[in-house]
Amino acid sequence: MKLFIAGHTGMVGGALVRRFEHDPGVSLLLRTRRELDLTNQEAVNRFYAMEKPDVAIIAAGKVGGIHANHTYPAEFLYDNLAIAANTIHAAYRQGTKRLLFLGSSCIYPKLAPQPMAEDSLLTSALEPTNEAYAIAKITGLKLCQYYRKQYGVLFHSAMPTNLYGPGDNYHPQNSHVLPALIRRFHEAREENRAEMTAWGTGSPRREFLHVDDLADAGAFLLRLDNPPDWINVGTGTDVTIRELTETVAAVTGFTGRIVWDQSKPDGTPRKLMDVSKLTALGWKARTGLREGIEKTYASFRAENAAHALRS
């Protein structure tokens, strides 16, 4: 089986490579951004026509936290929309047998009933701070759904909750909350600071999934004969940002005071996925949050020491 993993140099793509690289009978098709620009329709069509992948997993995308989404909404919409449209359409045109598109929990409305079930999609307004990214991911999901409905191709989607793990982006301003906390607390400990400032009130609740669990869920979904058009992937449990922050502080060894800057935005009040459909099919996450943060901090330190940190 020739498996194309789009976005293999990112955190999610890297986890997928780790999951599939030793599978017997699987030949990985991997291209860096320099080798294949996924926003270029002609280049993507040419790649699919030449390589003829049997299966494609679309894990590529422009990603970031609240600050990045708020600052660069045009790029978040255009780049992610182009990647979705190009990779899905070319897969259909060139006869790819199966495609798994990876989205995000931000596709669901800001005030969706909690936990968020798959059928809450498009029932009310999105969270404004990441609306652009969400619209692009919804479009990719719908493209897969409609190509499957109209042409009978087995294109389907998975919507993971907040992800973390090896190879994450640790940019001081543009990263997601968990890697941002890991970096800031690590630096605060290294510099023996007496206090560290955290954003918002700490009251919003978030769910976190280790990226290796997502990769395992992806492999599970690809083995199903008739998967749902889209399905949530998460742990089914959440914590407050305050609890998360205190856990990261403990794991990194920071013993100073945590000060909450309530002038900064909180974002969506709660984002918990309803994972009952995936659980009923037979898959559950295996990595606990504390264990996952400890593993991620170890990989952060190794990447930092090797000057290989994404930031």
LUMDODO-32812 format. One line per field, with one value per residue (C-alpha): x, y, z. Coordinates in steps of 0.25 Angstrom, whole numbers. Layout:
N
u	c(X, ...) $
v	c(Y, ...) $
w	c(Z, ...) $
END
This chain:
311
u	c(0, 6, 2, 3, 4, 2, 9, 19, 29, 19, 15, 3, 10, 22, 13, 7, 20, 24, 11, 12, 27, 29, 15, 18, 13, 12, 21, 21, 20, 26, 29, 34, 28, 40, 38, 23, 15, 1, -5, -1, -12, -4, 8, -2, -9, 5, 9, -3, -3, 12, 12, -2, -4, -14, -17, -15, -16, -17, -10, -4, -8, -5, -7, -5, -12, -21, -11, -7, -21, -25, -13, -13, -28, -26, -14, -21, -33, -26, -15, -23, -34, -24, -18, -31, -37, -24, -21, -35, -39, -26, -28, -41, -36, -24, -32, -27, -35, -36, -34, -34, -35, -31, -39, -40, -50, -51, -61, -72, -80, -74, -86, -89, -95, -84, -79, -79, -85, -83, -97, -94, -87, -92, -103, -99, -87, -72, -62, -58, -43, -41, -53, -44, -37, -50, -56, -45, -46, -61, -59, -49, -59, -70, -62, -59, -74, -79, -68, -72, -87, -86, -75, -75, -60, -56, -52, -55, -50, -46, -47, -37, -38, -26, -13, 1, 14, 27, 30, 20, 22, 28, 28, 26, 14, 8, 8, -4, -6, 1, 14, 14, 13, 24, 33, 30, 31, 44, 50, 45, 51, 64, 64, 60, 48, 40, 27, 21, 9, -2, -13, -27, -35, -31, -46, -48, -48, -40, -38, -24, -20, -6, -2, 2, -12, -18, -8, -13, -28, -25, -19, -32, -41, -34, -37, -52, -60, -71, -66, -75, -73, -66, -64, -58, -45, -42, -41, -55, -49, -45, -38, -38, -26, -22, -21, -13, -4, -1, 2, 12, 18, 20, 25, 35, 40, 35, 32, 30, 16, 7, 0, -13, -14, -29, -27, -24, -35, -40, -45, -57, -62, -61, -57, -60, -62, -73, -65, -76, -77, -62, -63, -74, -66, -55, -45, -40, -29, -18, -9, -12, -10, 1, 8, 7, 12, 24, 27, 25, 34, 45, 44, 44, 57, 63, 59, 64, 77, 79, 75, 64, 52, 41, 38) $
v	c(0, 14, 23, 38, 46, 61, 69, 58, 69, 74, 69, 61, 56, 52, 43, 37, 34, 27, 19, 14, 13, -1, -6, -18, -15, 0, 9, 23, 35, 47, 61, 73, 87, 91, 78, 79, 92, 87, 101, 99, 92, 88, 83, 74, 69, 65, 58, 50, 46, 42, 34, 29, 27, 16, 24, 38, 45, 60, 65, 77, 91, 105, 104, 113, 118, 129, 140, 134, 132, 146, 152, 145, 141, 142, 133, 123, 123, 123, 113, 103, 104, 102, 90, 83, 86, 82, 69, 64, 68, 62, 49, 47, 51, 41, 29, 29, 18, 24, 38, 42, 57, 62, 74, 81, 82, 97, 93, 93, 105, 114, 111, 96, 87, 80, 70, 74, 63, 62, 66, 80, 84, 97, 99, 113, 123, 119, 124, 137, 136, 124, 125, 126, 112, 106, 110, 104, 91, 90, 92, 80, 71, 75, 72, 58, 56, 61, 54, 41, 43, 47, 38, 27, 29, 25, 39, 42, 51, 51, 63, 62, 71, 79, 72, 72, 63, 62, 72, 82, 97, 105, 119, 129, 136, 127, 113, 106, 107, 94, 96, 111, 107, 97, 107, 118, 110, 103, 117, 122, 111, 112, 127, 125, 134, 137, 138, 134, 141, 133, 138, 140, 135, 120, 116, 111, 96, 88, 74, 69, 57, 52, 52, 38, 34, 42, 34, 21, 25, 29, 15, 9, 18, 13, -1, 1, -3, 7, 19, 31, 43, 50, 46, 52, 47, 51, 46, 50, 57, 72, 81, 95, 104, 107, 92, 90, 102, 96, 82, 88, 96, 84, 75, 86, 88, 103, 106, 121, 129, 128, 142, 142, 153, 155, 166, 154, 147, 133, 128, 118, 115, 100, 90, 75, 65, 55, 42, 32, 28, 25, 18, 9, 6, 0, 11, 19, 28, 22, 33, 40, 56, 56, 44, 51, 65, 58, 51, 64, 71, 61, 62, 77, 77, 67, 76, 89, 83, 78, 92, 85, 92, 97, 111) $
w	c(0, -4, 7, 5, 18, 15, 25, 30, 36, 46, 59, 54, 42, 50, 59, 47, 41, 54, 54, 40, 36, 41, 37, 27, 13, 15, 6, 11, 1, 8, 2, 10, 7, -2, -10, -11, -9, -5, -8, -22, -30, -42, -33, -25, -37, -43, -31, -30, -44, -43, -30, -30, -15, -11, 2, 6, 20, 20, 32, 26, 30, 35, 50, 63, 75, 79, 75, 62, 58, 62, 55, 42, 38, 23, 23, 32, 23, 9, 12, 19, 9, -3, 4, 6, -8, -15, -8, -8, -22, -27, -19, -26, -40, -39, -33, -19, -12, 2, 8, 23, 25, 39, 44, 58, 69, 66, 54, 65, 69, 81, 89, 85, 95, 103, 100, 86, 77, 62, 59, 65, 53, 46, 57, 61, 61, 62, 72, 65, 69, 60, 51, 38, 42, 45, 32, 24, 32, 31, 16, 15, 23, 14, 2, 6, 10, -4, -12, -5, -7, -21, -26, -16, -12, 2, 7, 22, 33, 47, 56, 68, 80, 85, 81, 88, 87, 81, 70, 74, 71, 83, 77, 88, 82, 71, 78, 85, 100, 104, 97, 100, 115, 114, 108, 117, 130, 125, 123, 136, 144, 136, 140, 154, 153, 165, 156, 143, 136, 130, 120, 124, 136, 136, 136, 122, 121, 110, 106, 101, 93, 91, 77, 77, 81, 69, 60, 66, 64, 49, 47, 54, 45, 32, 36, 36, 24, 26, 35, 38, 29, 41, 55, 67, 73, 88, 102, 106, 119, 121, 131, 133, 128, 142, 145, 132, 136, 150, 144, 134, 145, 153, 142, 138, 152, 153, 168, 167, 167, 155, 152, 144, 134, 132, 121, 112, 104, 109, 96, 96, 110, 108, 97, 101, 90, 90, 87, 89, 74, 73, 87, 82, 70, 79, 81, 93, 96, 105, 109, 122, 122, 133, 126, 113, 118, 124, 111, 103, 113, 111, 96, 97, 105, 95, 83, 90, 94, 79, 74, 67, 74, 65, 68) $
END
